[in-house]
Structures are given as C-alpha cells and as structure tokens.
Amino acid sequence: MMMHTVYIHIDEELDARQLDAIGRKLSRLSHVTDVEVNEKEPHDLLVEYEPHEGLPMGILSQLSSMGLHADVMSS
C-alpha cells in the first residue's frame, strides 16, 4: 500500500518531552503509520499515513484539540 507523508509546522515551540508526547498521540490515530519528531526543529513534524479521506485534516484537528496551532506545509 502506498503511504503519504505530510510536513506539519506547529506555531508553538515545544521541548523534547512535548514533542515525544505529541508523536505518541498522533501515532495512535487510525491510518497514521509513523510520526517523526526532531527536537532540533521544535516546530516541525513529519507524519506518514495510509491514504484515507479526512487525513491530513484529522491530524490538524487532533493537534488543535491539544491546544496547538498547526498548518500543513507540504504533503
């Protein structure tokens, strides 16, 4: 199955602990297969997912529910 990757920018600056928690939470979303976080880039996430209607908007919705302000930079 073909995977898609989306690059997400989060407005808030996050520390390593917060990035790890966000990565774990997003990894539990249906159709998300991998989340890459980099503490050297505290605003950015790469999320790999199976093609599915509602994604990547579902990812942004999850981040919003966590009180974060995020945008898709590329997919």
Secondary structure, 3 states (H helix, E strand, C coil): CCCEEEEEEECCCCCHHHHHHHHHHHHCCCCEEEEEECCCCCCEEEEEECCCCCCCHHHHHHHHHCCCCEEEEEC
